[in-house]
Amino acid sequence: MNDMSAKPEPAPREPRVRKPEWIRVKAPVSKGFHETRKLMRDLNLNTVCEEAACPNIGECWTKKHATVMILGDVCTRACAFCNVKTGMPRPVDPMEPENLAVAAAKMGLEHIVVTSVDRDDLPDGGASQFVKVIEALRRNTPNTTIEILTPDFRNKSEAAVEAIVTARPDVYNHNLETVPRLYPTIRPGARYYASIRLLEQVKRHDPSIFTKSGIMLGLGEERLEVHQVMDDMRSADIDFMTMGQYLQPTPKHAKVADFVTPKAFDAYAAIARAKGFLLVASSPLTRSSYHAGDDFERLRAAREEQLAKKAATV
């Protein structure tokens, strides 16, 4: 006789995919790491380093480099690759721009990266908060160069992006994340060509601002699709392309289709450079803001070299 009260057998768990040696990093334990974390907590600031479970957090925070995430820690979208919470965000914190500027001053930052969650609930998508942050940084730390990593401001007025560009960040970054074919499953709330148009708009409004975009590899993209993304970026006159390995934050997120080897990343980088980018960062651990300060100096040097070559041919 069957025991109807017996509990059903739990579903077998899928075996956890072991990361290759080249993608492993040490757990953060340094004094600098803990000091950076304390400062962010004291000033009520969020970082994408923590929210997105970045593998480079130990190295960056030890050096007191952090990517600050404004407009709260709750996103209105639910991308399949992202570990940031989804839901209805809280009201915008009016003290956030000044608190961020105070943190930049205390850390003595020469270069800062500012990103945000998607705020589709706001009329301008949060663009005005980016403007206030840039203005606060210019007042408090005028020598700090500013890199922003914005959402796509989809279905918002073009004035949202133009207001940010008018505030003159040094670098305007917006990531394409993946190839167009994978958008419906990986980035369903966004549109690939809308993101391309945003970056075109930045250059059209102010060609002197560096533009930057990146994609993740290992989501199931094909090699020729990556090459096409490079061409699309160059058609939008993007200066700097980043490529890094996608890592699954939790079992609920999109699975890793492939761990791309360092050699393959190097090959992609060579092709991207041949297509005319001023700068390319391509490795398994590359992230949008990884080594951003050093990369900014290289960007400036590359542009100066390019301008010198043009002047020499006139």
ChimeraX attribute file (.defattr): number of C-alpha atoms within 10 A of each C-alpha:
attribute: neighborCount
match mode: 1-to-1
recipient: residues
	/A:1	3
	/A:2	5
	/A:3	6
	/A:4	7
	/A:5	6
	/A:6	7
	/A:7	7
	/A:8	7
	/A:9	6
	/A:10	6
	/A:11	6
	/A:12	6
	/A:13	6
	/A:14	7
	/A:15	6
	/A:16	7
	/A:17	8
	/A:18	7
	/A:19	10
	/A:20	10
	/A:21	7
	/A:22	13
	/A:23	16
	/A:24	13
	/A:25	13
	/A:26	10
	/A:27	11
	/A:28	17
	/A:29	11
	/A:30	13
	/A:31	11
	/A:32	18
	/A:33	19
	/A:34	16
	/A:35	15
	/A:36	20
	/A:37	18
	/A:38	12
	/A:39	15
	/A:40	18
	/A:41	12
	/A:42	11
	/A:43	15
	/A:44	14
	/A:45	20
	/A:46	23
	/A:47	21
	/A:48	22
	/A:49	20
	/A:50	17
	/A:51	15
	/A:52	14
	/A:53	17
	/A:54	17
	/A:55	20
	/A:56	20
	/A:57	23
	/A:58	21
	/A:59	20
	/A:60	21
	/A:61	21
	/A:62	19
	/A:63	15
	/A:64	19
	/A:65	28
	/A:66	27
	/A:67	25
	/A:68	22
	/A:69	23
	/A:70	24
	/A:71	26
	/A:72	20
	/A:73	20
	/A:74	18
	/A:75	21
	/A:76	17
	/A:77	20
	/A:78	18
	/A:79	20
	/A:80	18
	/A:81	23
	/A:82	21
	/A:83	19
	/A:84	20
	/A:85	16
	/A:86	16
	/A:87	12
	/A:88	13
	/A:89	19
	/A:90	10
	/A:91	9
	/A:92	14
	/A:93	13
	/A:94	11
	/A:95	11
	/A:96	21
	/A:97	21
	/A:98	18
	/A:99	20
	/A:100	26
	/A:101	23
	/A:102	18
	/A:103	19
	/A:104	22
	/A:105	16
	/A:106	11
	/A:107	16
	/A:108	15
	/A:109	19
	/A:110	16
	/A:111	20
	/A:112	22
	/A:113	22
	/A:114	23
	/A:115	22
	/A:116	25
	/A:117	24
	/A:118	26
	/A:119	24
	/A:120	20
	/A:121	12
	/A:122	15
	/A:123	14
	/A:124	19
	/A:125	23
	/A:126	22
	/A:127	23
	/A:128	16
	/A:129	20
	/A:130	26
	/A:131	20
	/A:132	17
	/A:133	23
	/A:134	24
	/A:135	19
	/A:136	19
	/A:137	24
	/A:138	17
	/A:139	12
	/A:140	15
	/A:141	18
	/A:142	13
	/A:143	13
	/A:144	19
	/A:145	19
	/A:146	23
	/A:147	26
	/A:148	26
	/A:149	24
	/A:150	22
	/A:151	21
	/A:152	25
	/A:153	23
	/A:154	18
	/A:155	11
	/A:156	15
	/A:157	12
	/A:158	13
	/A:159	11
	/A:160	18
	/A:161	24
	/A:162	18
	/A:163	14
	/A:164	21
	/A:165	21
	/A:166	12
	/A:167	15
	/A:168	18
	/A:169	20
	/A:170	19
	/A:171	23
	/A:172	24
	/A:173	28
	/A:174	21
	/A:175	21
	/A:176	24
	/A:177	21
	/A:178	24
	/A:179	23
	/A:180	18
	/A:181	13
	/A:182	15
	/A:183	18
	/A:184	14
	/A:185	12
	/A:186	21
	/A:187	21
	/A:188	14
	/A:189	15
	/A:190	18
	/A:191	15
	/A:192	21
	/A:193	12
	/A:194	15
	/A:195	19
	/A:196	23
	/A:197	13
	/A:198	20
	/A:199	24
	/A:200	19
	/A:201	17
	/A:202	24
	/A:203	20
	/A:204	13
	/A:205	13
	/A:206	13
	/A:207	12
	/A:208	12
	/A:209	16
	/A:210	23
	/A:211	25
	/A:212	26
	/A:213	23
	/A:214	25
	/A:215	21
	/A:216	24
	/A:217	27
	/A:218	19
	/A:219	22
	/A:220	14
	/A:221	17
	/A:222	12
	/A:223	11
	/A:224	9
	/A:225	14
	/A:226	20
	/A:227	16
	/A:228	13
	/A:229	20
	/A:230	25
	/A:231	16
	/A:232	14
	/A:233	24
	/A:234	19
	/A:235	11
	/A:236	19
	/A:237	22
	/A:238	26
	/A:239	23
	/A:240	25
	/A:241	25
	/A:242	23
	/A:243	25
	/A:244	22
	/A:245	24
	/A:246	25
	/A:247	26
	/A:248	18
	/A:249	18
	/A:250	12
	/A:251	9
	/A:252	10
	/A:253	16
	/A:254	18
	/A:255	18
	/A:256	17
	/A:257	14
	/A:258	14
	/A:259	17
	/A:260	19
	/A:261	16
	/A:262	17
	/A:263	11
	/A:264	14
	/A:265	19
	/A:266	15
	/A:267	12
	/A:268	21
	/A:269	21
	/A:270	13
	/A:271	14
	/A:272	25
	/A:273	16
	/A:274	9
	/A:275	14
	/A:276	16
	/A:277	21
	/A:278	21
	/A:279	21
	/A:280	22
	/A:281	23
	/A:282	25
	/A:283	23
	/A:284	24
	/A:285	20
	/A:286	20
	/A:287	22
	/A:288	22
	/A:289	24
	/A:290	21
	/A:291	16
	/A:292	18
	/A:293	20
	/A:294	11
	/A:295	16
	/A:296	20
	/A:297	11
	/A:298	14
	/A:299	20
	/A:300	14
	/A:301	13
	/A:302	16
	/A:303	15
	/A:304	12
	/A:305	13
	/A:306	12
	/A:307	11
	/A:308	11
	/A:309	11
	/A:310	10
	/A:311	9
	/A:312	7
	/A:313	6
	/A:314	5
